[in-house]
C-alpha cells in the first residue's frame, strides 16, 4: 500500500513538561521513519502536530488560538497533500478527545497520551478520506519508549523511567490524563542508557511524574536509588532527573548526590506552598518541617547544591499568613530558580470545587512580591560562582549572537562565553569545556573558555 506520509514535511509544537518534549521526539522518530521531513515553521509544513499540556489554562488558550489560526495559512507550493493535516495529541487530546473536532472543525486528528504509536495510521486515514479521526485510549499495556525516537540533540537524551502518577494532588489534572503510575524494568532502563553512552551522549535526564517512587509497582517499594547506581555505572558523564516529589525523597537518594560521580549537584524539588494548611488542602502529604528537613540533609551531603522548585500562589483559601509562610520558606532555602504560578482551576480536580473569594489583585500583588524575592535570591546564589572555573556542556550559541557560546554548568545554570580564537561553535557544541566565570547575573553566568 502507498505510504501517504512519504515526501511530506512536518513540524511539531510542544507545550508543557519534559515528558511532552520526549513524546515529541517519538513523534519525530515515527514520521521521519515514514519518509517525512522535519521543518521549522508551519508555513513549510504539510503536517502540523501539537503536543499539548493541560496543567494550566493558558496552555488551552494557546492551543485553541494557534489551531484556529492555521485556517489562514496557505499550504506550501509543491505539497503532495490536498490540504494541511493538523493533529493534536498529549494531555489536551487525552482529556477532550472528540470535543476538540467539534470546537475546531478543521482539526483532522486527535490522539491521547496512551497511543502515540497510533499517530501514523491516523494521519494516513486523514490524508486518504479527509475526515476527522479520533483515538483516545484509557490505558496502554506498552511502555511508549518502545517507539522510535529522533532526539533533538546528539549529546543529550531524555530517558523515561515511569509514566503516569498516583499522587492525585488536589489541583493537578495529570493523573487523569497520564494514567496511573507504571515503572519500566530496571534492566530496560539500563540497556537504553548504555546505548546512549555508546552513541556519544554526554547527559541523560531521567523522566517521570515522580521519579522518587520508581519501582513501587514492580518491586513493592521504591528503588530509585538503584536506578541512579545502575546509570552511573554505564559511564554517562552527566546524570539528572525530574521530577521529585518531596514525600518520596529517601535518604538513599540524597546520599547518592555525594557518592555518584555522574549525578549533577542540582535538584528540582517542588514545594508548591510553605503553609501546612495549604499543603494539606493540596494533598501533598508532607509538611513544611519535613520539606525543610530534606533541604538540610541535601546540604549536608552537597553544601552548594543548586535547588529549584515550583510554587503556586493563590490556591483557594490561601490567606496572607499562608502566603507569608511560603515567602519565608523561599527566603530560608535560597533557591537558584523558582517556577512561580498563579493557581489555575482545572475542571475535574478536587480543588476546582473549592470556593475562594480572594480578589485577583490581592493574589497578583502576592505573586509579584514573591517574584521579586525569587529574583533577588537567584542573583545571590549565582554570585558564588564568580571566579570559579566550571565544566560547561555547550548546547549551541546565544540567540542574540552566533559568536557567543551557550551551555549548562553542573548546577544547570546557563553559561555564556565568546567562542575562543581558533575554534568554531560547531566543533564545541556537544562537548564539555572549562569556563572561568567572570560575571554572574540573575538568570545566567558569563565567562571565558579556559585553555587546556
ABEGO torsion letter per residue (X at the ends): XBBAABGBBBBBBBBEBAAAAAAAAAAAAAAAAAGBBBBABAAABABBBBBBBAABAAAAAAAAAAAAAAAABBBBBGBABABBBBBBBEAAAAAAEAAAAAABAABABBBBAAAAAAAAAAAAAAAAAGBBBBBBBABBABBAAABBBBBABAABBBBBABBEBAAGBAABAAAAAAEBBBBBBAAAAAAAAAAAAAAGBABBBBBEABAAABGAAAAGBBAAAAAAAAAAAAGBABBBBOBBBAAABBAAAAAAAAABAABBBBBBBBAGBABAAAAAAAGAGBBAAAAAAAAAAAAAABAABBBBBBBBBGBBGBBAAAAAAAAAAAAAAGBABBBBBBBBBBBGBAAAABBBABBAAAAAAAAAAAAAAAAAAAAAAAAAABGBBBBBBBAEBBAABAABBBBBBAAGBBBBBBBBBGBBAAAABGBBBBBBBABBBAABBBBBBBBX
